Amino acid sequence: MTRFINKKPDRISGVLLAALPFAGLVLAYWIGSEIRLAENPNDKILPGLEAMRIAVERLAFEQDRRTGEYLFWVDTAASLYRLLLGVGIATVIGGIFGVVQGLLPYMNRTFAGFTAVLAMIPPLALLPILFIVFGLGEVSKIVLIIAGVLPFMIRDLAMRTEELPREQIIKAQTLGASTWQIFIRIVMPQMLPRMFDAMRLSLGAAWLFLIAAEAIASQSGLGYRIFLMRRYLAMDVIIPYVAWITLLAFTMDYMVRLLQRFWFGWLYKEGRL
């Protein structure tokens, strides 16, 4: 008798099972919305699916009367620009500094404690300081994302570097490799896929910092629109925007995984990713 713990779904069953919780969530919302609208047709808390479709259509495919822009796409472009730039800069700096910190004992001894302390500072507490120093423009929002995810990336990649087999470093030195050659030829090729992992794990936090910054001081962006609509209890706009943010975050995570598999397929074949 095959135990249930040993049974695995096939590809089609796996897709259906993965879709089941989402279908259940939509069904639960639809039922709740129908119940509330039956009691009060003007209810704004749980708008119907048709009301949300109309709201999205108005924002995405009709020009705004005041600005002449398609607000949905303007907000999306503004948020993605800030997020991708912030996460990209943090990944480059965190990747290099984290590997160096994990590889060189003097760097580790000097900066490990400092990085750990920085990682404990709530990034949102820095938001007023960033607005004062950098103003209310794009720079402060991007810097908040960098400040929020960079310490985590440095610590993560430093620990991953320290976990590399010491035998590799010793053998390279035995063959006459310099510190720079060890960094370029041995450590970085193994840490590059880990940088993608750190980027993926940072995306959720990066979205949080972005939405917070846009909600406080911005004239465009997904977070700005959500908090603007909150004043009017426009849940027919807020809910689709939240769903769109979730879809964007999932898509970005999936794209990073595809790039990681494409560029570092050898790690998948070895079962190390």
RORODO-53175 format. One record per residue: x, y, z of N, C-alpha, C, CB in turn. Coordinates in pm, whole numbers. Glycine has a CB too. Example, Ala and Ser with C-alpha at 12.3 -4.5 7.8 and 13.67 -1.06 7.14 Angstrom:
BEGIN
R      n_u      n_v      n_w     ca_u     ca_v     ca_w      c_u      c_v      c_w     cb_u     cb_v     cb_w
R     1319     -569      780     1230     -450      780     1320     -330      780     1131     -447      905
R     1285     -225      708     1367     -106      714     1290        3      787     1408      -60      572
***
This chain:
BEGIN
R      n_u      n_v      n_w     ca_u     ca_v     ca_w      c_u      c_v      c_w     cb_u     cb_v     cb_w
R       83     -119        0        0        0        0       88      125        0      -95        0      122
R       60      214      -93      136      337     -102       85      438        0      129      396     -245
R      175      485       86      135      584      185      111      719      118      243      597      295
R       20      795      176      -17      924      121      103     1019      117     -129      985      201
R      195     1001      213      311     1090      220      402     1072      100      389     1065      348
R      393      958       33      479      930      -82      413      961     -217      519      785      -79
R      287     1002     -215      218     1033     -340      248     1176     -382       67     1012     -324
R      275     1192     -511      305     1324     -566      211     1354     -682      452     1333     -612
R      160     1477     -691       70     1512     -802      148     1522     -933       -3     1646     -773
R       81     1488    -1044      143     1509    -1173      135     1657    -1209       75     1421    -1282
R      184     1694    -1330      193     1834    -1367       56     1902    -1370      260     1847    -1502
R      -42     1836    -1432     -175     1896    -1443     -240     1909    -1305     -265     1813    -1536
R     -229     1804    -1226     -286     1810    -1091     -218     1917    -1008     -273     1674    -1023
R      -86     1932    -1027      -13     2034     -952      -61     2173     -983      134     2024     -980
R      -87     2199    -1113     -138     2330    -1153     -276     2355    -1093     -144     2342    -1308
R     -362     2255    -1100     -498     2269    -1046     -494     2290     -895     -582     2145    -1080
R     -409     2217     -827     -399     2234     -682     -345     2372     -645     -309     2125     -622
R     -248     2422     -724     -193     2554     -696     -297     2663     -718      -71     2580     -784
R     -387     2641     -816     -490     2740     -846     -607     2735     -748     -541     2722     -987
R     -619     2624     -677     -736     2606     -590     -749     2712     -481     -729     2470     -525
R     -643     2747     -407     -660     2850     -303     -700     2986     -360     -531     2866     -224
R     -647     3020     -479     -682     3147     -540     -829     3148     -584     -591     3176     -660
R     -873     3038     -640    -1014     3027     -679    -1104     3036     -556    -1039     2897     -755
R    -1061     2972     -448    -1139     2978     -325    -1147     3120     -269    -1079     2886     -221
R    -1036     3194     -280    -1036     3332     -231    -1131     3419     -314     -894     3390     -236
R    -1125     3405     -446    -1214     3482     -532    -1360     3446     -505    -1181     3458     -680
R    -1388     3317     -489    -1524     3273     -462    -1575     3329     -329    -1531     3119     -460
R    -1488     3325     -227    -1528     3377      -96    -1556     3526     -104    -1418     3349        9
R    -1473     3599     -178    -1497     3743     -194    -1628     3768     -267    -1380     3809     -270
R    -1651     3693     -375    -1773     3712     -453    -1898     3687     -369    -1773     3620     -574
R    -1895     3582     -289    -2009     3551     -203    -2031     3663     -101    -1988     3415     -131
R    -1921     3705      -36    -1932     3813       63    -1982     3942        1    -1799     3837      129
R    -1931     3973     -121    -1974     4094     -188    -2123     4089     -223    -1892     4117     -313
R    -2168     3974     -273    -2309     3960     -310    -2400     3974     -189    -2334     3826     -378
R    -2357     3921      -76    -2439     3930       45    -2450     4077       90    -2378     3844      160
R    -2337     4148       91    -2339     4288      135    -2416     4376       37    -2196     4341      151
R    -2397     4353      -93    -2468     4436     -192    -2617     4408     -192    -2410     4412     -332
R    -2656     4285     -156    -2799     4255     -147    -2864     4335      -34    -2820     4106     -124
R    -2788     4356       74    -2840     4434      185    -2830     4584      158    -2764     4400      313
R    -2723     4625       90    -2702     4768       61    -2635     4781      -76    -2615     4837      173
R    -2709     4814     -180    -2651     4824     -316    -2542     4929     -328    -2760     4856     -416
R    -2535     5023     -235    -2433     5127     -239    -2313     5095     -150    -2493     5259     -197
R    -2304     4972     -105    -2195     4933      -16    -2060     4952      -86    -2212     4787       29
R    -1964     5015      -15    -1832     5041      -73    -1723     4949      -20    -1793     5185      -47
R    -1754     4872       82    -1651     4790      146    -1612     4672       58    -1699     4741      283
R    -1711     4604        3    -1685     4489      -84    -1755     4512     -218    -1733     4355      -18
R    -1696     4594     -304    -1761     4621     -433    -1766     4496     -520    -1686     4733     -508
R    -1862     4491     -609    -1875     4377     -697    -1764     4371     -800    -2008     4381     -766
R    -1746     4254     -861    -1642     4236     -962    -1664     4328    -1081    -1638     4091    -1008
R    -1789     4352    -1116    -1819     4440    -1229    -1779     4585    -1198    -1968     4433    -1264
R    -1800     4628    -1075    -1761     4764    -1036    -1610     4781    -1043    -1811     4796     -895
R    -1535     4679    -1001    -1390     4687    -1008    -1342     4686    -1153    -1326     4571     -931
R    -1409     4609    -1238    -1373     4607    -1380    -1392     4744    -1442    -1456     4502    -1457
R    -1500     4809    -1409    -1527     4942    -1463    -1423     5042    -1414    -1669     4989    -1424
R    -1387     5033    -1285    -1288     5125    -1229    -1152     5108    -1296    -1275     5103    -1077
R    -1110     4984    -1315     -982     4958    -1380     -985     5005    -1526     -947     4808    -1374
R    -1094     4980    -1592    -1108     5023    -1731    -1098     5175    -1742    -1242     4974    -1790
R    -1156     5245    -1647    -1152     5391    -1649    -1009     5442    -1627    -1245     5449    -1541
R     -937     5380    -1535     -802     5427    -1503     -699     5382    -1606     -762     5376    -1366
R     -720     5265    -1665     -619     5208    -1754     -639     5244    -1900     -618     5058    -1740
R     -762     5267    -1942     -790     5284    -2085     -861     5415    -2120     -872     5170    -2133
R     -881     5501    -2020     -940     5631    -2046     -846     5740    -1994    -1080     5643    -1980
R     -822     5841    -2073     -734     5950    -2033     -795     6031    -1919     -704     6040    -2152
R     -709     6064    -1826     -754     6148    -1715     -789     6287    -1768     -645     6158    -1604
R     -901     6341    -1724     -948     6469    -1776     -855     6584    -1739    -1088     6498    -1723
R     -789     6573    -1627     -701     6683    -1582     -564     6677    -1645     -688     6681    -1431
R     -505     6557    -1651     -367     6543    -1699     -357     6485    -1840     -288     6456    -1604
R     -463     6418    -1886     -456     6353    -2016     -377     6225    -2017     -399     6444    -2115
R     -343     6172    -1897     -263     6050    -1887     -351     5930    -1854     -154     6066    -1780
R     -298     5813    -1882     -363     5689    -1840     -304     5654    -1702     -339     5571    -1947
R     -378     5687    -1598     -324     5687    -1463     -272     5552    -1418     -429     5734    -1367
R     -342     5446    -1456     -301     5312    -1413     -159     5281    -1461     -399     5205    -1466
R     -131     5311    -1586        0     5279    -1643      106     5379    -1598       -7     5277    -1795
R       68     5502    -1576      163     5600    -1522      207     5559    -1382      100     5741    -1520
R      110     5518    -1300      143     5472    -1165      232     5349    -1169       15     5441    -1087
R      201     5256    -1257      280     5133    -1267      423     5164    -1309      216     5036    -1365
R      439     5249    -1410      572     5283    -1458      654     5353    -1351      562     5370    -1583
R      591     5445    -1279      662     5519    -1174      709     5425    -1063      572     5628    -1116
R      622     5335    -1020      659     5243     -912      767     5144     -956      535     5166     -864
R      754     5090    -1075      854     4994    -1124      991     5060    -1141      809     4932    -1257
R      992     5184    -1188     1120     5255    -1201     1189     5267    -1066     1097     5395    -1263
R     1115     5310     -965     1175     5327     -832     1219     5194     -774     1075     5395     -737
R     1135     5093     -789     1165     4963     -729     1286     4898     -797     1044     4871     -738
R     1285     4891     -929     1393     4823    -1000     1526     4895     -980     1361     4814    -1149
R     1524     5027     -981     1649     5100     -959     1701     5078     -818     1628     5249     -986
R     1613     5085     -719     1655     5066     -581     1708     4926     -556     1542     5094     -488
R     1634     4825     -599     1678     4687     -578     1803     4657     -659     1566     4588     -616
R     1812     4711     -781     1931     4688     -863     2057     4743     -800     1912     4748     -999
R     2049     4868     -751     2166     4928     -686     2203     4851     -560     2138     5076     -651
R     2102     4814     -481     2129     4739     -358     2193     4604     -388     2000     4720     -279
R     2150     4539     -496     2205     4408     -530     2352     4419     -569     2125     4344     -643
R     2385     4519     -649     2524     4536     -691     2614     4567     -571     2535     4649     -797
R     2573     4665     -491     2654     4702     -375     2659     4589     -274     2599     4829     -308
R     2541     4530     -245     2536     4422     -147     2613     4300     -192     2393     4384     -119
R     2607     4270     -324     2679     4154     -374     2829     4169     -358     2645     4131     -519
R     2882     4282     -399     3027     4302     -391     3073     4313     -246     3067     4428     -469
R     3006     4399     -170     3049     4422      -32     3026     4297       54     2975     4542       29
R     2916     4226       30     2890     4106      109     2993     3998       86     2754     4053       78
R     3031     3978      -40     3132     3876      -71     3267     3915      -13     3143     3856     -224
R     3305     4041      -27     3432     4087       28     3433     4072      179     3459     4234      -11
R     3322     4106      242     3315     4093      388     3325     3948      432     3184     4153      440
R     3266     3858      356     3273     3717      392     3405     3652      359     3163     3643      326
R     3477     3709      261     3602     3647      215     3724     3694      295     3624     3678       69
R     3728     3823      328     3846     3880      393     3823     3894      543     3882     4017      331
R     3900     3828      625     3879     3834      771     3884     3976      827     3984     3749      839
R     3976     4060      776     3985     4196      828     3856     4274      798     4107     4269      768
R     3801     4257      679     3676     4324      644     3561     4271      730     3644     4304      496
R     3561     4141      753     3455     4080      834     3460     4134      976     3468     3927      835
R     3581     4140     1029     3597     4186     1165     3557     4332     1180     3740     4165     1211
R     3582     4410     1076     3555     4554     1081     3407     4586     1063     3637     4626      974
R     3343     4517      969     3209     4560      927     3096     4465      967     3207     4578      780
R     3124     4345     1014     3016     4251     1045     2922     4306     1152     3075     4117     1092
R     2980     4359     1260     2897     4415     1366     2821     4538     1321     2982     4449     1486
R     2888     4623     1243     2825     4745     1192     2706     4711     1103     2926     4830     1115
R     2725     4613     1014     2616     4572      925     2501     4512     1004     2666     4471      821
R     2532     4434     1107     2426     4374     1189     2344     4481     1259     2487     4280     1292
R     2410     4586     1306     2337     4696     1372     2249     4769     1271     2436     4795     1439
R     2303     4797     1152     2224     4864     1049     2100     4784     1013     2309     4888      924
R     2114     4651     1010     2001     4567      974     1890     4572     1078     2047     4423      954
R     1923     4612     1200     1823     4619     1307     1743     4749     1305     1890     4602     1441
R     1790     4849     1231     1719     4977     1225     1596     4964     1137     1813     5090     1173
R     1477     4994     1188     1357     4987     1103     1368     5089      989     1228     5013     1186
R     1372     5044      865     1391     5139      753     1285     5248      748     1391     5065      622
R     1160     5216      785     1055     5317      779     1079     5430      879      920     5254      803
R     1155     5401      985     1188     5507     1080     1283     5609     1019     1250     5447     1205
R     1353     5570      913     1445     5661      846     1374     5751      745     1553     5582      776
R     1249     5721      717     1180     5793      610     1177     5944      632     1039     5742      598
R     1143     5994      752     1146     6141      771     1285     6199      748     1098     6177      912
R     1388     6126      792     1525     6174      774     1559     6183      625     1626     6081      847
R     1521     6080      550     1549     6078      407     1477     6191      335     1511     5944      347
R     1353     6218      375     1279     6328      312     1344     6462      342     1134     6328      361
R     1397     6477      464     1464     6603      500     1595     6618      423     1490     6608      651
R     1671     6509      414     1803     6516      351     1793     6522      200     1888     6396      392
R     1710     6436      141     1705     6422       -5     1583     6490      -68     1705     6276      -42
R     1493     6544       14     1375     6606      -41     1265     6504      -68     1409     6680     -168
R     1158     6550     -129     1041     6465     -151     1038     6403     -291      916     6546     -130
R     1146     6415     -365     1150     6363     -501     1183     6214     -508     1251     6438     -582
R     1235     6174     -623     1261     6033     -648     1374     5977     -562     1293     6013     -794
R     1474     6061     -535     1594     6012     -468     1561     5952     -331     1696     6125     -452
R     1480     6018     -253     1449     5970     -118     1379     5835     -122     1362     6071      -43
R     1291     5814     -218     1220     5686     -228     1316     5574     -267     1107     5696     -331
R     1404     5602     -360     1500     5500     -403     1599     5469     -292     1576     5547     -529
R     1643     5571     -222     1736     5551     -111     1671     5468        0     1785     5686      -55
R     1543     5489       25     1473     5410      127     1474     5262       89     1328     5459      144
R     1449     5231      -36     1452     5091      -80     1592     5033      -61     1408     5078     -227
R     1694     5110     -101     1832     5063      -86     1864     5040       62     1932     5163     -147
R     1830     5138      146     1860     5126      289     1784     5011      352     1827     5256      360
R     1666     4980      298     1586     4874      357     1637     4734      327     1446     4886      310
R     1689     4713      206     1727     4577      167     1878     4553      166     1672     4548       30
R     1958     4660      160     2103     4643      148     2166     4571      266     2168     4777      132
R     2138     4609      393     2202     4536      504     2171     4387      503     2159     4595      636
R     2046     4351      469     2011     4210      462     2095     4139      356     1861     4193      433
R     2107     4200      239     2184     4138      131     2330     4118      171     2174     4223        4
R     2388     4219      233     2528     4209      274     2547     4095      373     2576     4341      335
R     2462     4089      474     2475     3983      575     2454     3845      514     2374     4005      690
R     2353     3834      428     2323     3704      367     2438     3656      281     2195     3712      285
R     2489     3742      194     2596     3701      104     2728     3681      178     2614     3803       -6
R     2750     3757      284     2871     3735      365     2868     3596      429     2884     3844      473
R     2753     3558      482     2741     3425      543     2753     3314      439     2608     3413      618
R     2693     3337      321     2706     3238      214     2851     3222      171     2620     3278       94
R     2924     3333      167     3066     3326      129     3146     3249      233     3124     3466      112
R     3118     3273      360     3189     3202      466     3162     3053      464     3151     3259      601
R     3047     3013      407     3011     2871      402     3080     2795      288     2862     2857      387
R     3148     2867      198     3219     2799       90     3325     2705      148     3285     2901       -6
R     3343     2589       87     3445     2496      137     3582     2561      143     3451     2371       50
R     3643     2558      259     3774     2620      277     3880     2554      189     3817     2615      424
R     3855     2427      153     3952     2356       71     3972     2424      -64     3906     2212       50
R     3865     2484     -118     3877     2553     -246     3976     2669     -237     3740     2604     -292
R     3966     2746     -131     4055     2860     -112     4199     2813      -93     4010     2944        8
R     4216     2709      -14     4350     2657       14     4415     2602     -113     4345     2548      122
R     4338     2526     -192     4393     2470     -315     4432     2580     -413     4293     2375     -380
R     4349     2684     -421     4380     2795     -512     4509     2865     -469     4264     2895     -516
R     4526     2884     -339     4650     2946     -292     4770     2856     -316     4639     2979     -143
R     4749     2727     -304     4858     2633     -330     4906     2642     -475     4814     2489     -298
R     4810     2668     -565     4843     2681     -707     4891     2822     -742     4722     2646     -791
R     4904     2908     -642     4962     3040     -664     4862     3150     -692     5056     3033     -775
R     4735     3126     -670     4633     3228     -698     4643     3342     -596     4492     3167     -696
R     4627     3464     -645     4625     3581     -558     4485     3598     -498     4668     3708     -634
R     4472     3691     -404     4341     3719     -345     4242     3763     -452     4353     3826     -236
R     4287     3849     -543     4200     3897     -650     4155     3782     -740     4272     4004     -733
R     4246     3691     -773     4211     3578     -858     4113     3485     -788     4336     3501     -899
R     4132     3466     -660     4040     3382     -583     3901     3446     -582     4091     3362     -438
R     3898     3578     -566     3771     3651     -565     3698     3637     -699     3794     3799     -533
R     3772     3655     -809     3712     3657     -942     3682     3517     -993     3802     3728    -1039
R     3775     3423     -974     3764     3293    -1040     3695     3186     -956     3901     3244    -1076
R     3693     3203     -824     3639     3097     -738     3515     3143     -663     3745     3050     -638
R     3524     3257     -597     3416     3300     -507     3299     3359     -585     3468     3401     -406
R     3324     3456     -671     3215     3525     -740     3129     3433     -827     3271     3636     -825
R     3188     3339     -904     3101     3249     -982     3003     3171     -896     3186     3153    -1061
R     3041     3140     -774     2951     3066     -685     2853     3158     -612     3031     2987     -584
R     2890     3284     -598     2804     3378     -526     2703     3449     -616     2889     3480     -455
R     2730     3456     -746     2636     3524     -835     2495     3465     -828     2686     3516     -978
R     2477     3333     -834     2340     3281     -819     2280     3310     -682     2337     3132     -843
R     2365     3320     -579     2315     3354     -445     2268     3499     -441     2424     3329     -338
R     2329     3585     -523     2283     3723     -532     2141     3727     -586     2378     3807     -621
R     2110     3640     -680     1974     3633     -732     1878     3587     -622     1966     3537     -854
R     1921     3493     -540     1837     3449     -428     1810     3565     -332     1904     3333     -353
R     1917     3641     -301     1901     3755     -210     1808     3859     -269     2037     3818     -178
R     1818     3879     -401     1729     3975     -467     1584     3930     -457     1769     3992     -615
R     1560     3804     -481     1423     3752     -473     1367     3767     -334     1419     3605     -515
R     1446     3736     -233     1398     3745      -95     1376     3890      -52     1495     3678       -1
R     1440     3983     -121     1427     4125      -84     1311     4194     -152     1554     4198     -118
R     1253     4132     -254     1149     4200     -332     1027     4236     -247     1106     4112     -448
R      986     4145     -159      869     4174      -75      892     4296       13      836     4054       11
R     1009     4302       78     1041     4417      163     1054     4544       79     1169     4392      241
R     1113     4531      -40     1130     4648     -127      994     4708     -165     1209     4610     -253
R      896     4623     -196      762     4672     -227      701     4744     -107      671     4555     -270
R      724     4691       12      671     4755      133      728     4896      149      705     4671      258
R      859     4910      135      920     5042      150      875     5137       39     1073     5031      150
R      859     5085      -80      814     5169     -192      674     5223     -167      818     5089     -323
R      582     5135     -129      443     5178     -106      437     5279        7      354     5056      -74
R      516     5257      112      515     5350      224      564     5488      181      602     5297      338
R      672     5491      103      727     5620       59      629     5690      -35      861     5600      -11
R      568     5616     -126      474     5677     -220      349     5726     -149      436     5577     -328
R      310     5658      -43      189     5699       29      207     5832      101      149     5591      129
R      331     5860      143      355     5981      222      383     6102      134      471     5959      317
R      466     6083       33      506     6198      -50      528     6154     -193      634     6266        7
R      428     6170     -275      442     6137     -416      323     6194     -493      452     5983     -436
R      341     6207     -622      233     6251     -709      195     6143     -810      273     6379     -781
R      259     6029     -801      227     5916     -888      281     5790     -823      287     5936    -1031
R      234     5677     -872      278     5550     -815      161     5470     -761      380     5574     -706
R      181     5341     -753       73     5253     -707       37     5281     -562      114     5107     -723
R      138     5302     -478      111     5335     -338       41     5468     -322      239     5335     -259
R       81     5565     -401       16     5696     -398     -132     5684     -432       85     5793     -495
R     -164     5607     -537     -303     5596     -581     -387     5524     -476     -311     5522     -715
R     -331     5421     -414     -405     5347     -313     -444     5437     -196     -322     5227     -263
R     -347     5513     -147     -376     5596      -31     -457     5719      -68     -246     5639       37
R     -450     5763     -193     -537     5871     -238     -682     5824     -242     -493     5922     -375
R     -705     5705     -294     -840     5650     -304     -897     5613     -167     -839     5528     -394
R     -808     5592      -70     -855     5559       65     -942     5671      121     -737     5532      158
R     -912     5795       83     -990     5908      134    -1135     5899       90     -929     6039       87
R    -1158     5839      -25    -1294     5832      -81    -1356     5693      -64    -1291     5870     -229
R    -1290     5608       15    -1337     5470       35    -1360     5398      -99    -1468     5470      117
R    -1274     5426     -195    -1289     5370     -330    -1225     5231     -337    -1225     5464     -437
R    -1291     5136     -274    -1238     5000     -272    -1239     4936     -411    -1319     4914     -177
R    -1322     4987     -502    -1323     4934     -638    -1194     4968     -712    -1443     4989     -716
R    -1119     5064     -661     -986     5096     -716     -876     5033     -631     -966     5249     -723
R     -892     5039     -500     -787     4991     -409     -763     4841     -427     -825     5020     -263
R     -869     4762     -430     -852     4616     -439     -784     4576     -570     -988     4547     -428
R     -825     4628     -686     -752     4593     -809     -605     4638     -806     -821     4655     -929
R     -577     4751     -745     -439     4797     -735     -357     4701     -649     -433     4940     -678
R     -413     4657     -538     -342     4561     -452     -318     4430     -527     -421     4535     -322
R     -420     4386     -600     -405     4263     -679     -299     4281     -787     -539     4223     -743
R     -293     4399     -849     -194     4427     -953      -53     4429     -895     -225     4561    -1021
R      -37     4487     -776       94     4486     -710      137     4343     -682       89     4568     -578
R       45     4262     -634       76     4122     -606      118     4049     -733      -44     4051     -544
R       47     4073     -842       82     4009     -969      219     4055    -1018      -24     4040    -1076
R      248     4185    -1006      379     4235    -1046      491     4172     -963      383     4388    -1033
R      469     4164     -832      571     4106     -746      595     3959     -780      530     4119     -599
R      487     3886     -803      501     3744     -840      573     3730     -974      362     3677     -847
R      537     3814    -1070      601     3808    -1202      750     3839    -1193      533     3905    -1299
R      785     3938    -1113      927     3971    -1097     1003     3857    -1033      943     4098    -1013
R      945     3796     -932     1008     3681     -868     1027     3567     -968      924     3633     -747
R      927     3542    -1049      933     3435    -1149     1039     3465    -1255      796     3416    -1216
R     1048     3591    -1298     1148     3627    -1398     1290     3612    -1344     1125     3771    -1445
R     1310     3649    -1219     1442     3632    -1159     1478     3484    -1152     1446     3694    -1018
R     1381     3400    -1118     1407     3255    -1116     1441     3202    -1254     1286     3181    -1061
R     1372     3251    -1357     1403     3207    -1493     1545     3249    -1534     1301     3264    -1592
R     1582     3371    -1503     1718     3417    -1534     1822     3337    -1459     1732     3565    -1502
R     1792     3308    -1334     1884     3229    -1253     1901     3089    -1311     1834     3220    -1109
R     1793     3029    -1353     1801     2895    -1412     1872     2899    -1547     1660     2835    -1428
R     1851     3008    -1624     1913     3019    -1757     2064     3039    -1745     1851     3134    -1836
R     2105     3128    -1655     2248     3160    -1645     2326     3062    -1559     2264     3298    -1590
R     2260     2999    -1464     2331     2910    -1372     2266     2773    -1369     2333     2970    -1230
R     2234     2723    -1487     2169     2592    -1496     2251     2480    -1436     2139     2559    -1638
R     2382     2495    -1435     2468     2390    -1381     2441     2366    -1232     2615     2425    -1403
R     2398     2471    -1160     2367     2454    -1018     2239     2372    -1001     2354     2591     -948
R     2142     2392    -1092     2019     2313    -1086     2049     2167    -1116     1915     2368    -1185
R     2135     2142    -1214     2167     2004    -1250     2238     1933    -1134     2256     2000    -1375
R     2316     2008    -1058     2384     1948     -943     2295     1941     -819     2509     2026     -912
R     2174     1998     -830     2082     1997     -716     2121     2092     -605     2073     1861     -662
R     2197     2197     -638     2241     2292     -537     2154     2415     -531     2382     2332     -563
R     2051     2423     -618     1956     2532     -612     1816     2476     -612     1977     2630     -729
***
